Amino acid sequence: MAAAAPTVTFADVREAAARLDGIAHRTPVLTSRTLNSLVGAEVFIKAENFQRIGAFKFRGAYNAAAQLPPDQLAKGIAAYSSGNHAQAVALAARELGTTAVILMPEDAPRSKREATAGYGAEVVTYDRYTQDRTALGHALAEDRGLALIPPYDHPHVIAGQGTAALELLEETGPLDALLVPVGGGGLIAGSATAATALHPGIRVIGVEPEAGNDTKRSLEAGTRVTVPVPRTIADGQALDTPGAITFPLNQRLVDAIALVSDAEIVTAMRFAFERLKIVLEPSGATPLAALLAGRVGDPPRRIGVIASGGNIGVDRFTALTGRPDRG
């Protein structure tokens, strides 16, 4: 009989928040009358693009790394990631006085590869379309004697990510719905753990790119489904199957999954830039895209949105959205 997947509790999220206090940024919550008018609801955006390394991933990476035994921490950390978790682990390692080796896809955005190396990590590349990053990552960590911190499928990572929703709800009070991007499922699993503990009636809605609908299909099937590796501008959500630990949590806590097209993601990125005055990477813009495109049905009265990150270079941003007007 297979062992039950580890779970994550609200107490774990609270403990992660205490561990991150003074280390991670308490990111701002943004509002916009224009956005409220467009969607017919009061919207509160948790701007994780202002988090350290430019995305929510630092929360989980640091929470996991900080709990390693001292002797293992001294040997170093390994991770595999398309970019944001890579940077997060690299910075967490530096903060904790150790080293990091990061496995990244060859086609990861150059800005993310350079930032990861800039935090002091060694970067090793692979082909995401022909090679298994999980197997490669485990082999790399074992060969070098490093502690492997996966990007989402780890209880300490999930608990750390949940602190974003915890902070949001501490600031806004009760919300009717919470929209969260879904890749491997760590952010939404942690966020749903916190949100449903604080406000049991809240609806938790995940958002995936249409090309990477593995979580939606898995929830509908009642078991983890694998899809072809997605080709989408939302590189942080280009996963082919939900996590073994995140999926049971999301089965229990997530109410629905909305899908958005790449074109709708670009529209949201442009809206965020022009109206909210913030830069979002494609994965960070998917919940806003779902709202703007009407993908969540009749919107509830008060909605929280986790804008998960803003790590995108100026060249790629302008290539996707068109060069901003020069007034």
C-alpha positions in Angstrom: 0.0 0.0 0.0 1.4 3.4 -1.1 2.3 5.8 1.7 0.0 8.9 2.0 1.5 12.1 0.6 2.7 14.5 3.2 0.2 17.2 4.0 0.5 20.9 4.9 -1.5 22.6 7.7 -2.3 26.2 8.5 0.1 25.9 11.4 2.8 25.1 8.9 2.0 28.3 7.0 2.0 30.3 10.2 5.4 28.9 11.2 6.7 29.7 7.7 5.5 33.3 8.1 7.5 33.6 11.4 10.6 32.1 9.7 10.3 34.6 6.8 9.6 37.6 9.0 12.3 40.2 8.2 13.8 38.0 5.4 11.1 38.1 2.7 9.3 41.3 1.7 5.8 41.9 2.8 4.6 42.8 -0.7 2.0 45.5 -1.3 -1.7 44.9 -2.1 -2.8 47.0 -5.1 -6.3 48.2 -6.1 -7.6 49.9 -9.2 -10.9 51.6 -9.7 -10.6 51.0 -13.4 -10.1 47.3 -12.9 -13.0 47.2 -10.4 -15.3 48.9 -13.0 -14.2 46.6 -15.8 -14.8 43.3 -13.9 -17.7 44.5 -11.7 -16.0 43.5 -8.4 -13.6 44.9 -5.8 -10.2 43.4 -6.7 -7.1 43.2 -4.4 -3.8 42.3 -6.1 -1.0 40.8 -4.1 2.0 42.1 -6.0 4.6 39.4 -5.6 6.5 40.9 -8.5 7.9 43.1 -5.6 9.1 40.1 -3.7 12.8 39.3 -3.4 14.1 37.8 -6.7 10.9 39.3 -8.3 8.5 36.4 -7.5 6.8 34.5 -4.7 9.2 31.6 -5.1 11.6 33.1 -2.5 9.1 32.3 0.2 9.1 28.6 -0.3 12.8 28.2 -1.1 14.0 30.0 2.0 11.5 28.3 4.2 12.7 24.9 3.0 16.4 25.7 3.0 16.3 27.3 6.5 15.1 24.0 7.9 17.9 21.8 6.6 20.2 20.3 9.2 23.4 22.4 9.5 25.7 19.7 8.2 23.6 19.2 5.1 23.2 23.0 4.5 26.9 23.4 4.6 27.3 20.9 1.7 25.1 23.0 -0.5 21.7 23.0 -2.2 20.4 21.8 -5.6 17.3 22.7 -7.5 15.7 22.4 -10.9 13.6 25.2 -12.3 12.6 27.2 -15.4 13.7 30.4 -13.6 12.0 31.8 -10.6 12.6 28.9 -8.2 16.2 28.9 -9.5 16.8 32.4 -8.5 14.9 31.9 -5.2 17.1 28.9 -4.2 20.3 30.7 -5.3 19.4 33.7 -3.1 18.3 31.5 -0.2 21.6 29.7 -0.3 23.5 33.0 -0.3 21.4 34.3 2.6 22.1 31.1 4.6 25.8 31.1 3.8 26.0 28.1 1.5 26.2 27.3 -2.2 23.6 26.3 -4.9 23.7 24.3 -8.1 20.7 24.9 -10.4 19.4 22.8 -13.3 17.7 25.1 -15.8 16.2 24.4 -19.2 18.2 25.6 -22.2 15.3 27.8 -23.3 14.7 29.5 -20.0 14.5 33.3 -20.4 18.0 34.7 -20.5 17.2 37.3 -17.8 16.3 34.4 -15.4 19.5 32.5 -16.2 21.7 35.5 -15.7 19.9 36.5 -12.5 20.4 33.0 -11.1 24.1 33.1 -11.8 24.3 36.6 -10.4 23.1 35.3 -7.0 26.2 33.1 -7.0 24.7 29.8 -8.2 26.3 27.3 -10.7 23.9 26.8 -13.6 23.6 23.5 -15.4 21.3 23.3 -18.5 19.1 20.6 -20.0 16.5 20.2 -22.8 13.1 20.4 -21.3 11.5 18.7 -24.3 13.6 15.6 -24.4 15.0 15.2 -20.9 13.4 14.5 -17.5 14.4 17.4 -15.2 13.2 15.6 -12.0 15.5 12.6 -12.7 18.3 14.8 -13.8 17.9 17.0 -10.6 17.9 14.0 -8.3 21.0 12.5 -10.0 22.8 15.9 -9.8 22.0 16.3 -6.1 23.0 12.7 -5.3 26.3 12.9 -7.3 27.4 16.0 -5.5 25.9 15.3 -2.0 23.6 18.3 -2.2 20.1 18.8 -0.6 17.5 19.0 -3.3 14.8 21.6 -2.9 12.1 20.9 -5.6 10.2 23.9 -7.0 6.8 22.9 -5.6 6.4 19.3 -4.4 7.7 19.7 -0.9 5.8 20.5 2.3 8.1 23.3 3.4 8.0 24.9 0.0 4.2 24.7 -0.1 3.9 26.2 3.4 6.3 29.1 2.5 4.3 29.9 -0.7 1.1 30.0 1.4 2.4 33.0 3.3 1.5 35.2 0.3 -2.2 34.5 0.7 -1.9 34.8 4.5 -0.5 38.3 4.1 -3.1 39.2 1.6 -6.0 38.1 3.8 -4.5 39.8 6.9 -4.6 43.1 5.0 -7.9 42.8 3.1 -10.1 40.8 5.6 -12.6 38.3 4.2 -12.7 37.7 0.5 -15.3 35.9 -1.6 -12.7 34.4 -4.0 -9.0 34.0 -4.5 -7.4 33.6 -7.9 -4.0 32.0 -8.0 -1.7 30.9 -10.9 -1.1 27.1 -11.2 2.1 25.5 -12.4 3.1 22.5 -10.3 0.5 23.5 -7.7 2.7 24.7 -4.8 1.5 28.3 -4.7 -2.2 27.4 -4.9 -1.9 24.5 -2.4 -0.2 26.8 0.2 -2.6 29.7 -0.6 -5.7 27.5 -0.4 -4.4 26.0 2.9 -4.2 29.5 4.4 -7.3 31.0 2.8 -9.7 28.2 3.7 -8.4 28.1 7.3 -9.0 31.8 7.7 -12.3 32.0 5.7 -13.9 28.6 5.1 -16.4 30.0 2.6 -13.8 31.5 0.2 -13.7 30.1 -3.3 -10.2 29.2 -4.5 -9.8 29.4 -8.2 -6.6 28.3 -10.0 -5.6 29.7 -13.4 -3.6 27.8 -16.0 -2.6 28.5 -19.6 -4.7 26.7 -22.1 -1.7 24.8 -23.4 -0.8 23.5 -20.0 -4.1 22.4 -18.5 -2.7 19.4 -16.6 -4.2 20.4 -13.2 -7.6 21.1 -14.6 -7.6 17.7 -16.4 -6.3 16.0 -13.4 -9.0 17.4 -11.1 -11.6 16.4 -13.5 -10.2 12.9 -13.8 -9.7 12.5 -10.1 -6.1 11.4 -10.6 -2.9 13.0 -11.9 -2.9 13.4 -15.7 0.2 14.0 -17.8 0.0 16.3 -20.8 2.6 17.0 -23.5 5.1 19.6 -22.3 3.2 22.8 -22.9 4.4 25.4 -25.4 3.2 28.7 -23.9 4.5 32.1 -23.2 3.8 31.4 -19.5 7.1 29.5 -19.0 6.6 29.3 -15.2 3.5 27.2 -15.8 4.9 25.0 -18.6 4.4 21.8 -16.5 3.1 18.5 -17.7 1.7 17.0 -14.5 0.7 18.2 -11.0 2.9 17.4 -8.1 2.4 14.2 -6.0 2.1 16.3 -2.8 0.3 19.3 -4.2 -2.4 17.4 -6.1 -4.2 15.8 -3.1 -4.2 19.2 -1.3 -5.6 20.9 -4.4 -8.2 18.2 -4.9 -9.5 18.9 -1.4 -9.2 22.7 -1.3 -9.5 24.2 -4.9 -12.9 24.9 -6.2 -12.2 25.4 -9.9 -9.6 26.0 -12.6 -9.9 28.6 -15.3 -7.9 28.6 -18.5 -6.5 31.5 -20.4 -4.9 31.9 -23.9 -1.5 33.4 -24.5 -3.3 36.3 -26.2 -5.3 36.9 -23.0 -2.2 36.8 -21.0 -0.6 39.5 -23.1 -3.7 41.7 -22.7 -3.3 41.3 -19.0 0.4 42.2 -19.1 -0.4 45.3 -21.0 -3.2 46.3 -18.7 -0.9 45.8 -15.7 1.7 48.0 -17.3 -0.5 50.7 -18.5 -3.1 50.9 -15.7 -1.5 49.4 -12.6 2.0 50.7 -13.5 3.6 47.3 -12.7 5.5 44.7 -14.9 4.2 41.1 -14.8 5.8 38.1 -16.4 3.3 35.9 -18.3 2.8 33.4 -15.5 2.3 36.2 -13.0 -0.4 37.7 -15.2 -2.6 34.7 -15.7 -5.1 35.4 -12.8 -5.5 38.9 -14.0 -6.0 37.6 -17.5 -8.8 35.3 -16.3 -10.6 38.2 -14.7 -10.3 40.5 -17.7 -11.4 37.8 -20.1 -14.4 36.8 -18.0 -13.0 33.3 -17.4 -14.3 33.1 -13.8 -18.0 33.4 -14.6 -20.1 35.9 -12.6 -17.4 37.5 -10.4 -17.9 37.5 -6.6 -18.0 40.9 -4.8 -14.5 40.9 -3.4 -11.7 39.0 -5.2 -8.1 38.5 -4.2 -5.5 38.0 -7.0 -2.0 36.7 -6.5 0.2 38.3 -9.2 3.0 35.8 -8.7 6.0 37.5 -10.4 7.5 40.0 -12.7 10.7 38.4 -14.0 10.8 39.3 -17.6 13.5 41.2 -19.6 12.6 44.4 -21.4 13.3 42.8 -24.8 10.8 39.9 -24.3 8.3 42.2 -22.6 8.2 44.6 -25.6 8.2 41.7 -28.1 5.1 40.2 -26.4 3.2 43.4 -25.7 4.4 45.9 -28.2 6.8 48.7 -27.3 5.0 51.0 -24.8 3.9 54.3 -26.2 6.4 57.1 -25.9 4.3 60.1 -24.9 
